[in-house]
Amino acid sequence: METFLEFLREVLKGIVREISAFFFRKNVLEKKKTTPRRRKQRGGSRNKN
């Protein structure tokens, strides 16, 4: 009985670890922008006078 409880505890620890790693990847690592945003260039020519 005791070995079954240890086995169950290890399985639950693995499940919790995988779930927390999934949410960490989703919330922290994927929030990074892949390319930096550039400002939109305005059309037309600009002359400084």
C-alpha positions in Angstrom: 0.0 0.0 0.0 2.8 2.4 0.9 4.6 1.8 -2.5 1.3 2.5 -4.3 1.0 5.9 -2.5 4.6 6.7 -3.4 4.0 5.9 -7.0 0.8 8.0 -7.0 2.7 10.9 -5.4 5.4 10.7 -8.1 2.8 10.6 -10.9 1.0 13.7 -9.4 4.3 15.6 -9.1 5.1 14.9 -12.7 1.7 16.1 -13.9 1.9 19.3 -11.8 5.4 19.9 -13.2 4.3 19.5 -16.8 1.3 21.7 -16.3 3.4 24.5 -14.7 6.0 24.2 -17.4 3.3 24.5 -20.1 1.8 27.7 -18.5 5.3 29.1 -18.0 6.1 28.6 -21.7 2.8 30.0 -22.8 2.8 33.1 -20.6 6.5 34.0 -20.3 8.4 32.8 -23.3 5.9 33.4 -26.0 5.2 37.0 -25.0 8.5 38.1 -26.5 8.1 39.9 -29.8 9.9 38.0 -32.5 10.8 41.1 -34.5 11.1 44.6 -33.1 8.4 47.0 -34.3 9.4 49.8 -36.6 7.7 53.1 -36.8 5.5 53.5 -39.9 7.2 55.6 -42.5 5.2 58.5 -43.6 4.7 58.9 -47.4 5.8 61.8 -49.4 9.0 63.8 -49.5 10.0 66.1 -46.7 12.1 69.2 -47.2 13.6 71.2 -44.4 13.4 74.9 -45.2 
